[in-house]
């Protein structure tokens, strides 16, 4: 009797221990050799999914660049350098008869001083792009004056516009083939087809782009990319 009573007490004690473990979330197994089964209370909830960065950041919706207040001097100085290069261009070239050529140098000044660490602002792309575009523009200019081509084009606006568009496309193809991609240079070929020009103008354009490249190269260790798509100015520089 005493033995049966003792076994009953041990069984009751074991059941009480299991109940306490189950209430604590452990739910330990009572059979030796079995792995404990997790209880419903011990199952953790799945982690909350983080919101996409595009939903948490609204910097693209801002009108003004948020980095400008921290780098006012750098933004002003680099923009002033670009403006000085354009002023030098306007004092030499005729504004009324070389508008397309002036626009090309202005766009190149923008790339040189606001995106100085991009491939488009390297000397190969800046100078090489202008050389390729000027070569294509000069060839197409003289080709359009040839008797056979002039008769083929006639005097209609459509045929002439088509030939000018092909000139710009040929200049773009030449820059891509020679790895001298510089977007503003393509407008030089357009300007040479639409405006009167001479070799002195071409020489000054080449001198202007070489000067832009030289100044940018001398100051490159001080210049930073100002456009958001190409990296922010480094703090403390």
C-alpha positions in Angstrom: 0.0 0.0 0.0 2.8 2.4 0.9 4.5 1.6 -2.4 1.4 2.3 -4.4 0.7 5.5 -2.5 4.3 6.7 -3.1 4.0 6.0 -6.9 0.7 7.9 -7.0 2.4 10.9 -5.3 5.3 10.8 -7.7 2.9 10.7 -10.7 0.9 13.6 -9.3 4.1 15.6 -8.7 5.3 14.8 -12.3 2.0 15.9 -13.7 2.2 19.2 -11.7 5.7 19.9 -13.0 4.6 19.4 -16.6 1.6 21.7 -16.1 3.8 24.4 -14.8 6.3 24.0 -17.7 3.4 24.1 -20.2 2.0 27.3 -18.6 5.5 28.9 -18.8 5.6 28.1 -22.6 8.3 25.4 -22.4 6.0 22.4 -22.6 8.8 19.9 -21.9 8.3 16.3 -23.1 7.5 13.7 -20.5 8.7 10.7 -22.5 12.5 10.3 -22.4 14.2 10.6 -25.8 11.5 12.8 -27.4 12.2 16.3 -28.6 10.1 19.0 -26.8 7.3 20.3 -28.8 6.9 24.1 -28.9 3.7 25.4 -27.5 1.4 27.9 -29.1 2.4 30.6 -26.8 6.1 30.1 -27.5 5.7 30.7 -31.3 7.0 34.2 -32.0 5.2 36.4 -34.4 6.8 37.1 -37.8 9.0 40.2 -38.0 7.4 43.3 -39.3 8.3 44.0 -42.9 10.3 47.2 -43.4 8.8 49.7 -45.7 10.6 50.4 -49.0 13.1 53.2 -49.0 11.1 54.9 -51.7 8.1 55.1 -49.3 10.2 56.4 -46.3 12.3 59.0 -48.1 10.7 62.0 -49.9 13.9 63.7 -50.9 13.0 63.3 -54.6 9.9 65.4 -54.1 11.7 68.4 -52.7 12.1 71.5 -54.9 15.5 72.5 -53.4 18.5 70.3 -52.9 18.7 69.5 -49.2 22.5 69.5 -49.3 22.7 73.1 -50.5 22.6 74.8 -47.1 25.6 72.7 -45.9 27.7 73.5 -49.0 26.6 77.0 -50.1 30.2 78.2 -50.9 31.0 75.1 -53.1 27.8 75.4 -55.1 28.3 79.1 -55.7 32.0 78.9 -56.6 31.6 76.0 -59.0 28.6 77.7 -60.7 30.6 80.9 -60.9 33.5 79.1 -62.7 31.0 77.8 -65.2 29.6 81.3 -65.7 33.1 82.8 -66.2 33.8 80.3 -68.9 30.5 81.3 -70.7 31.3 85.0 -70.3 34.7 84.4 -72.0 32.9 82.7 -74.9 30.3 85.4 -75.4 33.0 88.2 -75.6 34.6 86.5 -78.5 31.9 84.8 -80.5 29.1 86.7 -82.3 26.0 86.0 -80.2 23.5 86.4 -83.0 25.2 84.2 -85.6 26.6 81.5 -83.4 23.8 80.6 -81.0 24.0 76.9 -81.4 27.8 76.9 -80.9 27.5 79.1 -77.8 24.9 76.8 -76.3 27.2 73.8 -76.8 30.0 75.4 -74.8 27.6 76.5 -72.1 26.4 73.0 -71.7 30.0 71.7 -71.6 30.8 74.3 -68.9 27.8 72.9 -66.9 29.1 69.3 -67.1 32.7 70.3 -66.4 32.0 72.2 -63.2 28.9 70.5 -61.8 29.7 66.9 -62.7 33.6 67.0 -62.7 34.0 63.4 -61.7 31.8 61.8 -64.4 33.1 60.3 -67.6 31.4 62.9 -69.8 33.7 65.6 -68.3 37.0 63.8 -69.0 39.4 65.4 -71.5 38.9 62.4 -73.9 35.1 62.9 -74.0 35.1 66.7 -74.0 37.8 67.4 -76.5 37.3 64.2 -78.5 33.6 64.7 -78.7 34.0 68.2 -80.2 36.7 67.0 -82.6 34.4 64.2 -83.9 31.3 66.5 -84.1 33.2 69.3 -85.9 34.6 66.8 -88.4 31.2 65.4 -89.1 29.6 68.8 -89.3 32.3 70.1 -91.7 32.0 67.1 -94.0 28.2 67.3 -94.2 28.4 71.0 -94.7 30.6 70.7 -97.8 28.7 67.6 -98.9 25.4 69.5 -98.9 27.0 72.2 -101.2 28.1 69.6 -103.8 26.2 69.9 -107.0 24.8 66.3 -107.0 23.7 66.4 -103.4 22.3 69.9 -103.7 20.1 68.8 -106.7 19.1 65.8 -104.7 18.0 67.8 -101.7 16.4 70.5 -103.7 14.9 73.4 -101.9 12.2 71.8 -99.8 12.3 72.1 -96.1 11.6 68.4 -95.5 14.7 67.2 -97.5 17.0 69.7 -95.9 15.7 68.9 -92.4 16.3 65.2 -93.0 19.9 65.9 -94.1 20.5 68.0 -91.0 19.0 65.3 -88.7 21.3 62.7 -90.4 24.3 65.0 -89.7 23.5 65.0 -85.9 22.9 61.3 -86.0 26.3 60.7 -87.7 28.0 62.9 -85.1 26.4 60.9 -82.3 27.4 57.6 -84.0 31.0 58.8 -84.4 31.3 59.8 -80.7 29.9 56.4 -79.6 32.2 54.5 -81.8 35.3 56.4 -80.6 34.2 56.4 -76.9 34.1 60.2 -76.8 30.5 60.6 -75.8 29.8 64.2 -74.9 26.2 65.3 -75.4 26.8 69.1 -75.9 29.2 68.4 -78.8 26.3 67.0 -80.9 24.8 70.4 -81.1 28.0 71.7 -82.8 27.3 69.6 -85.9 23.8 71.0 -85.9 25.1 74.6 -85.6 27.5 74.1 -88.4 24.6 73.1 -90.7 22.3 75.9 -89.7 24.7 78.8 -89.1 27.5 80.5 -91.1 30.9 79.7 -89.7 34.6 80.0 -90.5 37.7 78.3 -89.5 38.5 81.0 -86.9 35.2 80.1 -85.1 36.0 76.4 -85.2 39.5 77.1 -83.8 38.0 79.2 -80.9 35.5 76.5 -80.1 38.3 74.0 -79.8 40.3 76.4 -77.8 37.3 77.1 -75.5 36.7 73.4 -74.8 40.4 72.7 -74.2 40.5 75.6 -71.8 37.4 74.2 -70.0 39.1 70.9 -69.7 42.4 72.4 -68.5 40.8 74.5 -65.8 38.6 71.6 -64.7 41.7 69.3 -64.6 43.7 71.8 -62.5 40.8 72.1 -60.0 39.5 68.6 -60.1 40.8 67.7 -56.6 38.8 70.6 -55.2 35.7 70.1 -57.3 32.8 67.8 -56.3 29.8 66.5 -58.1 26.9 68.8 -57.3 24.1 66.9 -59.1 22.2 64.5 -56.9 22.3 61.7 -59.5 26.1 61.6 -59.4 26.9 61.9 -55.7 26.8 64.6 -53.0 29.6 66.9 -52.0 31.7 65.5 -49.3 31.3 67.0 -45.9 34.2 69.1 -44.7 35.8 69.3 -48.1 
